[in-house]
Amino acid sequence: MIVSALDKNSDWSFGRGRQNYITGGGAIAQKVKCRIRSFKNDNPLNMGDNIDWVYLLSEKNTEQEILREIERVTLATDGVMRIVQLAMVVNKTTREQGIEMRIETVFDEQTINFPISGALKDGTTV
């Protein structure tokens, strides 16, 4: 699998030719992260794909449902063999949430960590 690499701001990186592409387990991990961040009904070719974040983040006590949806989307990603570890870290005081996941791909084992709080400290949305 070959995908265009994302920079630290989750934007596509350009200007370095083939060095802007990643392969192997890193590519699969990036694809999983992008699919988890994608909203349900955003892809006209597959409306049921991805996660209904609007509903899940607007309701109370949906942690287990969020984890099930993340598991469903992750295991449906090409190249993912299994989920080794999946956890949600919740800070109820600041209302920040984060996903910590370790997956086994056809190439190697990858760790994925990212916030799902809706906004980062610098004001950008997730």
N, C-alpha and C positions, 0 to 999 in steps of 0.2 A: 504494500500500500504506500502511495506517495501522496502527500498533501502539502499545500502551501503553508509555510510556517507562520505562526502568529507572534507578534512582538509582546512586550510586557504589558501593553495596553489592550491586548486581544484584537489588534488590527493586523491585516495582512502585511507581511514585510515584502518590500520591493527593492530592486536595484542591485542585487548581487547574483543574478542569474540562477544557476542550479543550487546555490547555497541557500536560497530562500525556500527550499523544499526539504521536508523531513520524511523519513521512511521508518519502517519497523515499528517497534512498540511505542515510540514517541508519537508517531503519526496516529496510531490507534487511540492512544490516551487523549490526544488533542481532539480527535473526532468525537470521542465519548463526551468530553467536556463541552464541546460545541452543541452536541445533541441535547445534553441535559439543560443547557442554557436556552435552548430554543423553545418557543411557545407553541402550544397545540393550536391547530388551525392556521398556522402561518405558512405552511407549505401547500400550495394548491394541488400538487401532485399526490399528496398523502395527508389529508386533513387530520386524521387521527394520530399521526405521528407526534412524538415529543410530549411535553408535559403541560398540563393546564395550570400554569403558575398563578394566573389571576385568581382562580378559585382557591387553590391550595394556600396561598399566602394571605388571603382575605378572611379565611375561616380560622376558628380556634381549634386546638388539639388535632392538627393534621400531620403531626410528625411521622407517624407510622405510615400514613398514606403517601407522604412525600417520599419516604424511603422505598416503599413498594414501587412507586412510579420511576424513581431513579434506577432501581434494580431492573425493572422491565425495559427501560430505554437502553441501559448499559448492555444487558445481555442480548438485545436485538442488534447491537452494533457489530458489523463485520470485523472479525479478528479477535473478539473477546471470547475467551474460553470460559472463565468463571470470575466471580467476585470473591476475593479473598477476605476483604474486610470492608464494611460500609457503616459509617456512623455519622450522626448529625450532632454538631456542637451548637448548643443554644445558650445565648446570654440573654436572659429575660429582662435584665435591667436596661441594657442598651438596645434590646430587640434585634440583635444581630444573630445570624445563623450562618453556619458553615458546614460544608460537606467534606468529609475525609473518607477517601476510598482507595483501596488497593485492588488492582485487577490483574489477572493473569491473561496475557495475550498469546497469540500463536508464536510470538518472538521472545517475550520475557515478561517480567512482572513490573508493573508501573504503579506509581502513587499519584493520586489526583487530589488536590486540596483547593477549594475555592469558596468564596462567600456567596450566599444567596439572600443577603439582607435587603437587596433592592438598591442600595447606594453605597459607594465607597467613601472613605473619609475626604477624598478630594472632590466629591460631588458627582462623579460619574456614576451612571446606573449600571447595574449588572443584569 
